[in-house]
């Protein structure tokens, strides 16, 4: 069986901030740099890279503003230390595209004169619970903490409970309301429609949600459906793996208890009961 196809539509995050209309992107930049009164829409250049990782279900946004390369990752409500590894790849790919798309910079890459690069700023927008997570995630600390290597990349984490009232806070509020409504309604479309209504009433993303209501509904429904399919596919592969493991262990061990013990030693299946395993014995 082949992998789940992930040609899904962009999320509300990339649609709103990465669209042709840069007014929301400018609001995002001003939320990160409230003291910058000079930057306007014409100073913003989108450099978002699509499909950095083939199976990436998260949403990334990159743009350049006044010599700063700003990269954001929407981590939704799922936390993983691999986020910073993805950002490391993203930053390298972005610099590669930046250099090779400019003939003058490209020509100087192997010369003695140093090329000019925009200063990177890395952010993770996290809509889940903080639960003791650090405000800064470090590539070195996550993957090479006990090593003496000098390579590192750090990203600031923006949490749902930071109490922000700017457009970032409003976007996080939208994500939280969507999650709440999904727990209340079996029908995903109704859940999204209710979330949009509630956010507008609460004053969150009013202009965008009002003028792009149908588009937001379609994008969210497509994303939720895709995530549901991905989860189902993961469960299917887990079951197929369990069945194959049990069949193999049966050739080695003469009794079920020994087979069950070996299955439980695998972290993926450590939470399975005897009944769960016995049905494939």
C-alpha positions as CSV (number, residue, x, y, z in Angstrom):
1,X,0.0,0.0,0.0
2,X,1.4,3.4,-0.9
3,X,1.8,6.4,1.4
4,X,-1.0,8.9,1.9
5,X,-0.9,11.6,-0.7
6,X,-0.3,14.9,1.0
7,X,-1.1,17.5,-1.7
8,X,-3.3,19.2,0.7
9,X,-4.4,22.9,0.5
10,X,-2.5,25.5,2.5
11,X,-3.7,26.2,6.0
12,X,-5.4,29.4,7.1
13,X,-1.9,30.4,8.4
14,X,-0.2,30.4,5.0
15,X,-3.3,31.6,3.2
16,X,-3.6,34.7,5.4
17,X,0.0,35.6,5.9
18,X,1.5,34.2,2.7
19,X,-1.1,35.6,0.2
20,X,-0.7,38.3,-2.4
21,X,-2.3,40.8,-0.1
22,X,0.6,41.7,2.3
23,X,-1.4,43.7,4.8
24,X,-1.8,40.7,7.1
25,X,1.9,39.8,6.7
26,X,2.7,43.4,7.7
27,X,0.6,43.0,10.8
28,X,2.4,39.8,11.6
29,X,5.8,41.5,11.2
30,X,4.7,44.5,13.3
31,X,3.6,42.0,16.0
32,X,7.1,40.7,16.1
33,X,8.7,44.1,15.8
34,X,6.3,46.6,17.4
35,X,8.9,49.4,17.5
36,X,9.5,49.4,13.7
37,X,7.4,52.2,12.4
38,X,9.1,52.5,9.0
39,X,8.5,49.1,7.4
40,X,5.5,48.9,5.0
41,X,4.1,46.3,2.7
42,X,6.6,47.1,-0.1
43,X,9.5,46.2,2.2
44,X,8.3,42.7,2.6
45,X,9.4,39.9,0.3
46,X,7.9,36.4,0.7
47,X,10.5,33.6,0.5
48,X,8.4,30.7,1.7
49,X,9.7,27.3,0.5
50,X,7.1,24.7,-0.4
51,X,7.6,21.0,0.4
52,X,10.8,21.3,2.4
53,X,10.1,17.8,3.5
54,X,7.9,15.6,1.3
55,X,5.7,14.3,4.2
56,X,5.6,17.6,6.1
57,X,2.0,18.3,7.4
58,X,3.0,21.5,9.1
59,X,2.9,25.0,7.6
60,X,5.9,27.3,7.2
61,X,6.2,30.9,6.3
62,X,9.4,32.8,5.4
63,X,9.8,36.5,4.4
64,X,12.5,39.1,4.3
65,X,12.0,42.5,5.8
66,X,14.7,45.2,6.0
67,X,17.6,42.8,6.0
68,X,15.9,40.3,8.3
69,X,15.0,36.8,7.2
70,X,12.0,35.9,9.3
71,X,11.0,32.2,9.4
72,X,7.9,31.0,11.3
73,X,6.6,27.5,11.8
74,X,3.0,26.8,12.8
75,X,3.4,23.9,15.1
76,X,-0.4,23.7,15.7
77,X,-1.1,21.7,19.0
78,X,1.5,19.0,18.4
79,X,4.9,19.5,19.9
80,X,8.1,17.7,18.6
81,X,11.8,18.6,19.1
82,X,12.1,17.8,15.4
83,X,10.6,21.2,14.7
84,X,14.0,22.8,15.2
85,X,15.6,20.3,12.8
86,X,13.0,21.2,10.2
87,X,13.9,24.9,10.7
88,X,17.6,24.1,10.3
89,X,16.8,22.5,6.9
90,X,14.4,25.3,6.0
91,X,17.0,28.0,6.8
92,X,19.6,26.3,4.7
93,X,17.2,25.9,1.8
94,X,16.1,29.5,2.1
95,X,19.7,30.8,2.0
96,X,20.4,28.5,-0.9
97,X,17.5,29.9,-2.9
98,X,18.3,33.5,-1.9
99,X,21.9,33.1,-3.1
100,X,21.3,31.2,-6.3
101,X,18.4,33.4,-7.4
102,X,20.6,36.5,-7.3
103,X,23.3,36.4,-10.1
104,X,25.5,39.0,-8.4
105,X,25.5,37.2,-5.0
106,X,25.9,33.8,-6.7
107,X,28.9,35.0,-8.7
108,X,30.6,36.2,-5.4
109,X,29.9,33.0,-3.4
110,X,33.4,31.5,-4.1
111,X,35.2,34.8,-4.2
112,X,37.3,36.4,-1.5
113,X,34.7,39.1,-0.7
114,X,32.0,38.2,1.8
115,X,28.4,38.1,0.5
116,X,25.6,39.8,2.3
117,X,22.9,37.6,3.9
118,X,19.7,38.7,5.7
119,X,19.9,38.1,9.5
120,X,17.7,35.1,10.4
121,X,14.9,35.3,13.0
122,X,13.2,31.9,13.8
123,X,9.9,31.6,15.5
124,X,7.5,28.7,16.4
125,X,3.9,29.5,16.9
126,X,2.6,26.8,19.3
127,X,-1.1,26.5,20.1
128,X,-0.8,23.6,22.6
129,X,-0.2,23.7,26.3
130,X,3.1,25.2,27.5
131,X,3.6,22.5,30.1
132,X,7.1,23.6,31.2
133,X,8.4,24.0,27.6
134,X,11.2,26.5,27.2
135,X,10.7,29.9,25.4
136,X,13.7,29.1,23.2
137,X,14.2,25.8,21.4
138,X,17.9,25.0,20.5
139,X,19.1,22.7,17.7
140,X,22.2,21.9,19.7
141,X,20.5,21.3,23.0
142,X,17.9,19.0,21.4
143,X,20.2,16.9,19.4
144,X,23.8,17.3,20.5
145,X,23.5,18.5,24.1
146,X,26.5,16.4,25.4
147,X,28.6,17.2,22.3
148,X,31.3,19.9,21.9
149,X,30.1,20.9,18.5
150,X,29.6,24.6,17.8
151,X,26.7,24.4,15.3
152,X,23.4,25.7,16.7
153,X,20.2,27.3,15.7
154,X,17.7,28.8,18.1
155,X,14.0,29.7,17.6
156,X,11.7,31.6,19.9
157,X,8.5,29.8,20.8
158,X,5.3,31.9,20.9
159,X,2.8,30.1,23.2
160,X,-1.0,30.2,23.3
161,X,-0.9,31.4,26.9
162,X,1.4,34.4,26.3
163,X,-1.7,36.6,26.4
164,X,-1.0,38.3,23.0
165,X,-3.8,40.6,21.6
166,X,-2.1,41.2,18.3
167,X,-2.7,39.3,15.1
168,X,-0.6,36.4,16.3
169,X,-2.6,36.1,19.5
170,X,-5.8,36.3,17.4
171,X,-4.6,33.5,15.1
172,X,-3.8,31.3,18.1
173,X,-7.2,32.1,19.6
174,X,-8.8,30.9,16.3
175,X,-6.9,27.6,16.4
176,X,-8.0,27.0,20.0
177,X,-11.6,27.7,19.2
178,X,-11.5,25.4,16.2
179,X,-10.1,22.6,18.5
180,X,-12.8,23.2,21.1
181,X,-15.6,23.1,18.5
182,X,-14.2,19.9,16.9
183,X,-14.6,18.3,20.4
184,X,-18.2,19.4,20.5
185,X,-19.4,18.6,16.9
186,X,-18.9,15.4,15.0
187,X,-19.5,17.3,11.7
188,X,-16.2,19.0,10.9
189,X,-17.9,21.6,8.7
190,X,-20.2,22.7,11.5
191,X,-17.3,22.8,13.9
192,X,-15.4,25.1,11.6
193,X,-18.4,27.3,10.9
194,X,-19.1,27.7,14.6
195,X,-15.4,28.5,15.2
196,X,-15.5,31.3,12.6
197,X,-18.7,32.7,14.1
198,X,-17.3,32.7,17.7
199,X,-14.0,34.3,16.7
200,X,-15.8,37.1,14.8
201,X,-18.0,37.7,17.9
202,X,-14.9,37.7,20.1
203,X,-13.2,40.2,17.8
204,X,-10.5,37.8,16.6
205,X,-9.4,38.0,12.9
206,X,-12.7,39.7,12.2
207,X,-11.7,41.3,8.9
208,X,-10.1,38.2,7.5
209,X,-12.7,35.7,8.6
210,X,-15.5,37.9,7.4
211,X,-14.1,38.5,3.9
212,X,-12.7,35.0,3.5
213,X,-15.3,33.0,5.3
214,X,-16.0,30.4,2.5
215,X,-12.2,30.0,1.7
216,X,-11.4,29.5,5.4
217,X,-14.2,26.8,5.7
218,X,-12.8,25.0,2.6
219,X,-9.2,25.2,3.7
220,X,-9.9,24.0,7.3
221,X,-12.1,21.2,6.1
222,X,-9.5,20.0,3.6
223,X,-6.7,20.1,6.2
224,X,-8.8,18.3,8.9
225,X,-9.8,15.6,6.4
226,X,-6.2,15.2,5.4
227,X,-5.0,14.9,9.0
228,X,-7.7,12.4,9.7
229,X,-6.6,10.3,6.7
230,X,-3.0,10.5,7.8
231,X,-3.9,9.3,11.3
232,X,-6.0,6.4,9.9
233,X,-3.1,5.4,7.6
234,X,-0.7,5.5,10.6
235,X,-3.0,3.2,12.6
236,X,-3.3,0.8,9.6
237,X,0.5,0.5,9.2
238,X,0.7,-0.1,13.0
239,X,-1.7,-3.0,12.7
240,X,0.0,-4.4,9.7
241,X,3.3,-4.2,11.5
242,X,1.9,-5.9,14.6
243,X,0.4,-8.8,12.5
244,X,3.7,-9.4,10.8
245,X,5.6,-9.3,14.1
246,X,3.3,-11.8,15.7
247,X,3.6,-14.2,12.8
248,X,7.4,-14.0,12.9
249,X,7.5,-14.5,16.7
250,X,5.2,-17.5,16.5
251,X,7.9,-19.3,14.5
252,X,10.4,-18.6,17.3
253,X,8.4,-19.1,20.5
254,X,6.0,-22.0,21.2
255,X,3.7,-20.1,23.5
256,X,1.6,-17.0,23.4
257,X,3.0,-15.5,26.6
258,X,6.5,-15.4,25.1
259,X,5.2,-13.8,21.9
260,X,3.2,-11.2,23.9
261,X,6.2,-10.4,26.1
262,X,8.4,-9.8,23.0
263,X,5.7,-7.6,21.4
264,X,5.4,-5.5,24.5
265,X,9.1,-4.8,24.5
266,X,8.6,-2.8,21.3
267,X,7.8,0.8,22.3
268,X,5.2,1.2,19.5
269,X,3.1,-1.7,21.0
270,X,4.0,-1.3,24.7
271,X,0.4,-0.2,25.6
272,X,-1.3,-3.2,23.9
273,X,-3.3,-5.7,26.0
274,X,-3.1,-9.5,25.6
275,X,-6.5,-9.3,23.8
276,X,-5.1,-6.8,21.3
277,X,-2.2,-9.1,20.4
278,X,-4.0,-12.4,20.6
279,X,-6.3,-11.6,17.7
280,X,-3.3,-11.8,15.4
281,X,-1.8,-14.9,17.1
